[in-house]
Amino acid sequence: MRWIHRDSVITCDHDGRVENRPSQRWVTVTGVPVLVDDDPEGRKIVACPNYGPTIKPCTTTESLRVGYSDWLRVDGQRVVLSHLEGFTNGTPPNAVHHTVRDPRQRFLGADR
């Protein structure tokens, strides 16, 4: 698993892109701030193509099911890893996920 940072590509199941916003700036990978506990939650999703008369596109990430390191922390916050998986607010409820498409770095990894 790789550490996830601001430029990592996280998408919903329909390929809408999550806008990453790191809450810390002092730990980086190749100069890009890493994401820590709850950075991937409550983030805006743009360009989700899943829409229609009774279909709600994914617009926001919800809480993660998995994806935080058990051991690695930055200022007490768990580091986000590439096995990240959580739900979005798209339809059907509690069925559409957001996951890492590309960590955009190959330098720093962890087992959990």
C-alpha positions as CSV (number, residue, x, y, z in Angstrom):
1,M,0.0,0.0,0.0
2,R,1.2,3.5,-0.7
3,W,0.8,6.7,1.3
4,I,-1.9,8.9,-0.2
5,H,-1.3,12.6,-0.8
6,R,-3.0,15.7,-2.2
7,D,-2.4,14.7,-5.8
8,S,-3.5,11.1,-5.5
9,V,-6.4,10.2,-7.7
10,I,-9.5,9.1,-5.7
11,T,-12.7,8.5,-7.6
12,C,-16.3,7.3,-7.0
13,D,-17.4,4.1,-8.7
14,H,-18.6,6.2,-11.7
15,D,-15.2,8.0,-12.1
16,G,-16.2,11.3,-10.5
17,R,-13.0,12.8,-9.0
18,V,-12.6,13.6,-5.3
19,E,-11.0,17.0,-4.5
20,N,-8.3,16.2,-1.9
21,R,-7.6,18.8,0.8
22,P,-4.8,17.9,3.2
23,S,-5.2,19.2,6.8
24,Q,-1.4,19.2,7.4
25,R,1.5,20.5,5.4
26,W,4.7,19.5,7.1
27,V,4.9,15.8,6.1
28,T,5.2,15.4,2.3
29,V,5.9,12.8,-0.4
30,T,7.9,14.4,-3.3
31,G,6.9,17.8,-1.9
32,V,3.2,17.1,-1.8
33,P,1.4,17.0,1.6
34,V,0.1,13.5,2.7
35,L,-3.5,13.0,3.8
36,V,-4.3,12.0,7.4
37,D,-7.3,10.9,9.4
38,D,-10.5,12.3,8.1
39,D,-9.0,14.2,5.2
40,P,-10.8,12.0,2.6
41,E,-14.1,12.3,4.4
42,G,-16.7,15.0,3.5
43,R,-14.8,16.0,0.4
44,K,-16.4,17.3,-2.8
45,I,-16.7,14.9,-5.8
46,V,-16.7,16.6,-9.2
47,A,-17.9,15.3,-12.6
48,C,-19.8,12.2,-11.5
49,P,-21.7,11.2,-14.6
50,N,-24.3,9.1,-12.7
51,Y,-27.4,11.3,-12.9
52,G,-31.0,11.1,-14.2
53,P,-34.6,11.8,-13.1
54,T,-34.4,9.5,-10.0
55,I,-30.6,9.2,-9.6
56,K,-28.4,11.4,-7.4
57,P,-24.8,11.8,-8.6
58,C,-22.0,11.4,-6.2
59,T,-21.1,14.9,-4.8
60,T,-19.5,14.2,-1.4
61,T,-17.5,11.5,0.2
62,E,-18.7,9.9,3.4
63,S,-16.8,8.1,6.1
64,L,-14.2,5.5,5.3
65,R,-14.7,1.8,5.9
66,V,-10.9,1.1,5.5
67,G,-7.9,3.1,4.6
68,Y,-6.2,4.5,7.7
69,S,-2.9,3.1,8.9
70,D,-3.0,1.1,12.1
71,W,0.5,2.3,13.0
72,L,1.6,5.4,11.1
73,R,0.7,8.8,12.4
74,V,1.4,12.4,11.6
75,D,0.9,14.7,14.6
76,G,-1.4,12.0,16.2
77,Q,-3.5,11.6,13.0
78,R,-3.5,8.2,11.2
79,V,-1.9,8.3,7.7
80,V,-4.2,7.5,4.7
81,L,-3.2,4.5,2.6
82,S,-4.1,3.3,-0.9
83,H,-6.5,0.6,0.3
84,L,-8.9,3.4,1.1
85,E,-12.6,2.6,0.6
86,G,-15.6,4.5,1.7
87,F,-19.1,5.4,0.6
88,T,-20.4,8.5,-1.3
89,N,-23.7,10.3,-1.1
90,G,-24.7,9.0,-4.5
91,T,-27.6,6.6,-5.2
92,P,-28.3,4.0,-4.3
93,P,-27.4,4.9,-0.7
94,N,-24.6,3.0,1.0
95,A,-23.8,1.2,-2.3
96,V,-21.5,3.6,-4.2
97,H,-17.9,3.7,-3.1
98,H,-14.9,6.0,-3.4
99,T,-11.4,4.4,-3.8
100,V,-7.9,5.2,-4.9
101,R,-7.5,5.0,-8.7
102,D,-3.8,6.1,-8.6
103,P,-1.7,7.0,-5.6
104,R,0.6,9.2,-7.9
105,Q,3.7,8.2,-6.0
106,R,5.8,5.0,-5.9
107,F,8.3,6.0,-3.2
108,L,6.6,5.5,0.2
109,G,4.6,2.5,1.2
110,A,3.4,0.7,4.3
111,D,1.9,-2.7,5.3
112,R,-0.8,-1.0,7.4
